Structures are given as C-alpha cells and as structure tokens.
C-alpha cells in the first residue's frame, strides 16, 4: 500500500449496530407547541428516542418568539396544539404563514389536537397546517405524519399514547 499498490484483500464492510444506526441518523429539530405538561413529556420522549432534537414551548406566543429568534433557526417542523391559552394554534399558524409571504419560505406545521370529529382535519388544513394528528396519538401514525412532512421514510416506533 505504501508503494501505491492496491491491496488484494477485500475491504471489510462496516459493522452495523443499533448504536451506529442512531449515530448516523440525522432527523433534525422539532418545535413542540403544547400546553399540557404530560403531553409535552410524552411527545418529546418519543421524538428524542427517534433521534430528533426537541424545543418545547407552551403556547403560540412562545412559539413565535422562538421562531423569530435568529439564534434558533433550523426547525424541520412544528407540532402545534390547536387549543392553548394566550394564543391558540390557529392564530399562531396564521401569523407564521403571513411571515412566509415575505420570506417565501415554508415551515411544515402539524396540528395535534383532541378534536377528532368529522371536519376537524379539514379545518386544520384550511387554516394553513400541513398535517393533522388526533389525540391520543398512536406512535406509528405520529411518526408517519412527521416524517412525511420532513421527507423522511418512517421507521417503526415504540408503543406509547399521548392524550389531551
């Protein structure tokens, strides 16, 4: 090899383990906007186990402050609770979409709500949200919706339930 001759030995393929897969997976940052502490804990744990970095806030005003802070750029998507005190998910989404008119960017926003009645999903999508998750959240659906918005293929999730 020192003289520039190629080795006749076959190169060994890298050993693939659960840990090496986690180390190489890049899934990005998620802004979790949820006023219920238990729901925040469960959603953030599910996301972190999957390799995401999670930033948590409790209402729409805090979400806008984070999104407008130049030090916290680079979210892949927002998980937006619909009903929150101070500023709900619909109002926050409208303000984000207004800002995108000027910047020509697009941040995927996924509604997370206990509203699972007929027409609720259509209402969220009409309000400018890109996806819809009803609570209690089923992990497989949770990751399917998130990873579809991020352009990633979905991997299997561990069972857990998120309620409102």
Backbone as numpy.savetxt, mean C-alpha at the origin, in Angstrom:
# Nx Ny Nz CAx CAy CAz Cx Cy Cz
42.26 -18.33 -14.20 41.45 -17.15 -14.20 42.32 -15.90 -14.20
43.45 -15.97 -13.54 44.33 -14.81 -13.45 44.90 -14.44 -14.82
45.06 -15.41 -15.68 45.61 -15.18 -17.00 44.51 -14.90 -18.04
43.28 -14.83 -17.59 42.19 -14.53 -18.52 41.54 -15.75 -19.12
41.91 -16.92 -18.67 41.29 -18.13 -19.17 39.99 -18.36 -18.41
39.03 -18.78 -19.14 37.73 -19.06 -18.51 37.81 -20.38 -17.77
37.16 -20.40 -16.64 37.12 -21.62 -15.84 36.22 -22.64 -16.52
36.63 -23.88 -16.44 35.82 -24.94 -17.03 34.73 -25.40 -16.07
34.85 -24.99 -14.83 33.82 -25.37 -13.86 32.57 -24.53 -14.09
31.43 -25.17 -13.96 30.17 -24.45 -14.06 29.98 -23.58 -12.83
29.49 -22.38 -13.07 29.20 -21.51 -11.92 28.00 -22.06 -11.19
28.09 -22.02 -9.88 27.00 -22.55 -9.05 25.90 -21.51 -8.95
24.65 -21.93 -9.07 23.55 -20.98 -8.90 23.46 -20.54 -7.44
22.99 -19.34 -7.25 22.85 -18.81 -5.89 21.82 -19.61 -5.12
22.08 -19.79 -3.84 21.16 -20.50 -2.97 19.98 -19.58 -2.67
18.76 -20.05 -2.92 17.56 -19.25 -2.68 16.91 -19.73 -1.39
16.81 -18.81 -0.42 16.16 -19.12 0.84 15.05 -18.11 1.10
14.25 -18.38 2.10 13.19 -17.44 2.49 13.80 -16.09 2.83
14.94 -16.08 3.49 15.58 -14.84 3.89 16.16 -14.09 2.69
16.76 -14.81 1.75 17.31 -14.12 0.57 16.19 -13.54 -0.29
15.04 -14.21 -0.34 13.91 -13.66 -1.08 13.41 -12.37 -0.45
13.32 -12.35 0.88 12.89 -11.14 1.58 13.88 -10.00 1.38
15.17 -10.32 1.38 16.19 -9.29 1.22 16.16 -8.67 -0.17
15.82 -9.44 -1.19 15.83 -8.92 -2.55 14.50 -8.31 -2.95
13.44 -8.56 -2.20 12.13 -8.02 -2.56 12.08 -6.53 -2.25
11.67 -5.75 -3.23 11.49 -4.32 -3.04 10.02 -4.02 -3.31
9.31 -3.66 -2.27 7.89 -3.45 -2.44 7.47 -2.01 -2.25
8.27 -1.18 -1.63 7.95 0.24 -1.54 7.30 0.69 -0.26
6.87 1.95 -0.30 6.29 2.61 0.87 4.80 2.79 0.69
4.08 2.59 1.80 2.63 2.73 1.81 2.25 3.73 2.89
1.36 4.66 2.55 0.80 5.57 3.54 -0.53 4.98 4.00
-0.62 4.66 5.28 -1.82 4.07 5.87 -2.56 5.17 6.63
-3.76 5.52 6.15 -4.58 6.57 6.75 -5.78 5.88 7.40
-5.72 5.73 8.73 -6.73 4.95 9.46 -6.83 5.48 10.88
-8.06 5.78 11.33 -8.23 6.34 12.67 -8.32 5.28 13.76
-8.63 4.05 13.41 -8.76 2.99 14.40 -7.41 2.36 14.68
-6.97 2.42 15.95 -5.65 1.91 16.32 -5.44 0.44 16.06
-6.45 -0.36 16.30 -6.34 -1.80 16.06 -6.18 -2.07 14.57
-6.98 -1.39 13.75 -6.87 -1.56 12.30 -5.51 -1.12 11.78
-4.99 -0.01 12.34 -3.65 0.45 11.93 -2.61 -0.61 12.26
-2.70 -1.16 13.46 -1.72 -2.16 13.88 -1.78 -3.39 12.99
-2.96 -3.90 12.73 -3.09 -5.12 11.92 -2.64 -4.87 10.49
-3.10 -3.77 9.89 -2.73 -3.49 8.49 -1.22 -3.26 8.37
-0.65 -2.51 9.30 0.79 -2.24 9.20 1.60 -3.52 9.40
1.17 -4.39 10.31 1.90 -5.66 10.50 1.83 -6.53 9.26
0.64 -6.62 8.65 0.51 -7.39 7.42 1.45 -6.85 6.34
1.44 -5.53 6.18 2.26 -4.90 5.15 3.75 -5.07 5.44
4.15 -4.87 6.68 5.57 -4.99 7.04 6.06 -6.41 6.85
5.24 -7.41 7.18 5.64 -8.81 6.97 5.84 -9.10 5.50
5.17 -8.35 4.66 5.26 -8.54 3.21 6.42 -7.73 2.62
7.09 -6.91 3.45 8.25 -6.18 2.98 8.01 -4.70 2.73
6.83 -4.21 3.00 6.53 -2.80 2.79 7.02 -1.95 3.96
7.33 -0.70 3.67 7.58 0.30 4.70 6.27 1.05 4.85
5.78 1.18 6.08 4.48 1.78 6.34 4.63 3.06 7.15
3.97 4.12 6.68 3.85 5.35 7.44 2.38 5.47 7.81
2.12 5.67 9.11 0.74 5.68 9.60 0.32 7.09 10.02
-0.91 7.46 9.66 -1.54 8.68 10.15 -2.99 8.36 10.49
-3.64 9.26 11.25 -4.98 8.96 11.76 -6.12 9.71 11.09
-5.81 10.64 10.18 -6.90 11.33 9.48 -6.36 11.97 8.19
-7.29 12.52 7.42 -6.94 13.10 6.13 -6.01 14.30 6.23
-6.18 15.12 7.26 -5.30 16.29 7.41 -3.85 15.86 7.62
-3.65 14.84 8.45 -2.29 14.33 8.67 -1.73 13.72 7.38
-2.58 13.05 6.61 -2.14 12.46 5.35 -1.66 13.55 4.40
-2.42 14.64 4.29 -2.02 15.73 3.41 -0.72 16.37 3.86
-0.54 16.50 5.17 0.70 17.07 5.70 1.89 16.19 5.32
1.75 14.88 5.44 2.82 13.95 5.07 3.09 14.02 3.57
2.03 14.02 2.76 2.20 14.03 1.31 2.79 15.34 0.80
2.53 16.44 1.51 3.07 17.74 1.11 4.47 18.00 1.64
4.95 17.14 2.53 6.29 17.29 3.10 7.30 16.71 2.12
8.18 17.54 1.61 9.15 17.09 0.60 10.12 16.05 1.15
10.23 15.95 2.46 11.13 14.95 3.05 10.51 13.55 3.04
9.22 13.44 2.74 8.55 12.14 2.78 7.97 11.74 1.43
8.68 12.03 0.36 8.19 11.66 -0.97 8.39 10.17 -1.23
7.71 9.66 -2.22 7.97 8.30 -2.66 7.02 7.23 -2.17
5.76 7.56 -1.94 4.80 6.53 -1.56 4.31 5.82 -2.82
4.20 4.50 -2.72 3.67 3.71 -3.82 2.17 3.79 -3.90
1.52 3.88 -2.74 0.07 4.00 -2.70 -0.36 4.47 -1.32
-1.65 4.82 -1.24 -2.27 5.23 0.02 -3.43 4.28 0.30
-3.48 3.76 1.52 -4.64 3.02 2.00 -5.45 4.01 2.81
-6.64 4.37 2.33 -7.41 5.47 2.87 -8.72 4.98 3.49
-8.81 5.11 4.82 -10.09 4.85 5.47 -11.06 5.91 4.99
-12.30 5.54 4.82 -13.29 6.48 4.30 -13.86 7.36 5.40
-14.17 6.78 6.55 -14.76 7.54 7.65 -13.71 7.80 8.73
-13.36 9.09 8.88 -12.40 9.49 9.90 -12.80 10.86 10.44
-12.39 11.16 11.67 -12.67 12.50 12.20 -11.79 13.55 11.53
-12.16 14.79 11.64 -11.43 15.95 11.12 -11.47 16.06 9.61
-11.00 15.06 8.88 -11.11 15.06 7.42 -11.23 13.61 6.97
-12.34 13.30 6.29 -12.56 11.92 5.87 -11.80 11.60 4.58
-11.88 10.34 4.20 -11.13 9.87 3.03 -11.59 10.47 1.72
-12.89 10.79 1.60 -13.38 11.39 0.36 -12.82 12.80 0.17
-12.85 13.60 1.22 -12.34 14.97 1.14 -10.84 14.97 0.89
-10.12 14.11 1.59 -8.67 14.02 1.41 -8.32 13.59 -0.02
-9.04 12.61 -0.54 -8.80 12.15 -1.91 -9.04 13.26 -2.91
-10.11 14.05 -2.71 -10.42 15.16 -3.62 -9.28 16.18 -3.64
-8.72 16.47 -2.47 -7.61 17.44 -2.40 -6.35 16.88 -3.07
-6.09 15.60 -2.86 -4.92 14.97 -3.52 -5.09 15.02 -5.04
-6.28 14.69 -5.51 -6.53 14.69 -6.96 -6.45 16.11 -7.55
-6.89 17.11 -6.80 -6.74 18.50 -7.25 -5.26 18.84 -7.44
-4.44 18.46 -6.48 -3.01 18.71 -6.57 -2.38 18.01 -7.76
-2.87 16.84 -8.08 -2.33 16.09 -9.22 -2.64 16.77 -10.55
-3.67 17.60 -10.59 -3.97 18.36 -11.80 -2.80 19.28 -12.15
-2.17 19.82 -11.11 -1.03 20.74 -11.31 0.27 19.98 -11.57
0.46 18.87 -10.88 1.73 18.15 -10.98 1.76 17.11 -12.09
0.58 16.71 -12.57 0.43 15.68 -13.59 0.94 14.31 -13.10
0.99 14.14 -11.79 1.35 12.86 -11.21 0.10 12.08 -10.86
0.27 10.88 -10.36 -0.88 10.09 -9.90 -0.42 9.16 -8.78
-1.05 9.29 -7.64 -0.78 8.43 -6.49 -1.98 7.51 -6.31
-1.80 6.20 -6.44 -2.92 5.28 -6.24 -3.46 5.38 -4.81
-4.78 5.52 -4.71 -5.47 5.58 -3.42 -6.46 4.43 -3.37
-6.35 3.63 -2.31 -7.23 2.48 -2.13 -8.12 2.73 -0.93
-9.43 2.71 -1.15 -10.39 2.91 -0.07 -10.40 1.68 0.82
-10.40 1.92 2.13 -10.58 0.85 3.11 -11.78 1.25 3.95
-12.84 0.47 3.89 -14.04 0.88 4.58 -14.88 -0.30 5.04
-15.62 -0.05 6.12 -16.58 -1.04 6.60 -17.86 -0.97 5.78
-17.98 0.04 4.93 -19.13 0.18 4.04 -19.02 -0.87 2.95
-19.82 -1.90 3.05 -19.75 -2.98 2.07 -21.11 -3.18 1.41
-21.88 -2.12 1.35 -23.19 -2.18 0.72 -23.03 -2.03 -0.79
-24.08 -2.46 -1.50 -24.07 -2.32 -2.95 -23.92 -0.84 -3.30
-23.03 -0.52 -4.17 -22.82 0.85 -4.60 -21.70 1.57 -3.88
-21.22 1.03 -2.74 -20.15 1.69 -1.99 -18.84 1.70 -2.77
-18.54 0.60 -3.43 -17.31 0.55 -4.22 -17.38 1.57 -5.35
-18.51 1.64 -6.04 -18.68 2.60 -7.13 -18.55 4.03 -6.62
-19.08 4.30 -5.43 -18.98 5.64 -4.84 -17.51 6.01 -4.58
-16.74 5.06 -4.05 -15.32 5.31 -3.79 -14.55 5.55 -5.09
-14.82 4.74 -6.09 -14.13 4.89 -7.38 -14.53 6.21 -8.05
-15.80 6.59 -7.94 -16.27 7.86 -8.51 -15.63 9.05 -7.80
-15.25 8.87 -6.54 -14.62 9.95 -5.77 -13.13 10.09 -6.09
-12.62 9.25 -6.98 -11.23 9.37 -7.39 -10.29 8.32 -6.82
-10.84 7.39 -6.06 -10.00 6.32 -5.51 -9.78 5.26 -6.59
-8.66 4.57 -6.52 -8.28 3.61 -7.55 -8.67 2.18 -7.22
-8.89 1.89 -5.96 -9.23 0.54 -5.54 -10.12 0.60 -4.32
-10.65 -0.55 -3.95 -11.63 -0.63 -2.86 -11.41 -1.92 -2.07
-11.34 -1.78 -0.76 -11.27 -2.92 0.15 -12.33 -2.75 1.22
-13.15 -3.78 1.41 -14.13 -3.70 2.49 -13.57 -4.42 3.72
-13.97 -3.92 4.89 -13.57 -4.53 6.15 -14.69 -5.45 6.61
-14.39 -6.56 7.24 -13.05 -7.01 7.61 -12.25 -7.44 6.38
-10.99 -7.10 6.40 -10.12 -7.35 5.25 -9.60 -8.78 5.29
-9.65 -9.39 4.13 -9.07 -10.71 3.94 -7.69 -10.50 3.33
-6.63 -11.03 3.94 -5.27 -10.76 3.46 -5.02 -11.00 1.98
-5.58 -12.06 1.43 -5.34 -12.34 0.01 -5.90 -11.22 -0.86
-7.13 -10.78 -0.58 -7.74 -9.68 -1.32 -6.97 -8.38 -1.05
-6.58 -8.17 0.19 -5.83 -6.99 0.62 -4.59 -6.80 -0.25
-3.79 -7.87 -0.37 -2.56 -7.79 -1.15 -2.82 -7.79 -2.65
-3.85 -8.48 -3.10 -4.19 -8.45 -4.53 -4.47 -7.03 -4.98
-5.30 -6.29 -4.21 -5.66 -4.93 -4.58 -4.44 -4.01 -4.51
-3.69 -4.09 -3.43 -2.51 -3.23 -3.26 -1.49 -3.49 -4.36
-1.15 -4.74 -4.58 -0.10 -5.07 -5.52 -0.53 -4.86 -6.96
-1.82 -4.92 -7.23 -2.31 -4.56 -8.57 -2.07 -3.07 -8.81
-2.32 -2.25 -7.80 -2.09 -0.81 -7.94 -0.61 -0.48 -8.07
0.24 -1.27 -7.45 1.68 -1.05 -7.51 2.33 -1.72 -8.72
1.53 -2.50 -9.46 2.08 -3.20 -10.62 2.93 -4.39 -10.25
2.68 -4.97 -9.08 3.42 -6.14 -8.61 2.55 -7.37 -8.70
3.16 -8.52 -8.81 2.38 -9.76 -8.75 2.13 -10.08 -7.30
0.96 -10.59 -7.02 0.58 -10.89 -5.64 1.17 -12.23 -5.20
1.64 -12.25 -3.97 2.15 -13.47 -3.36 1.19 -13.88 -2.26
1.25 -15.10 -1.82 0.30 -15.55 -0.79 0.53 -14.81 0.52
-0.56 -14.58 1.23 -0.50 -13.84 2.50 -0.90 -14.75 3.65
-0.46 -14.37 4.84 -0.86 -15.14 6.00 -2.24 -14.68 6.46
-3.06 -15.57 7.02 -4.41 -15.21 7.41 -4.43 -14.22 8.56
-5.32 -13.26 8.47 -5.53 -12.26 9.49 -6.75 -11.45 9.09
-7.39 -10.81 10.01 -8.60 -10.08 9.70 -8.51 -8.66 10.25
-8.98 -7.70 9.48 -9.00 -6.30 9.88 -10.46 -5.88 9.95
-10.86 -5.30 11.04 -12.26 -4.89 11.22 -12.34 -3.41 11.50
-13.56 -2.87 11.42 -13.75 -1.45 11.70 -14.27 -1.23 13.09
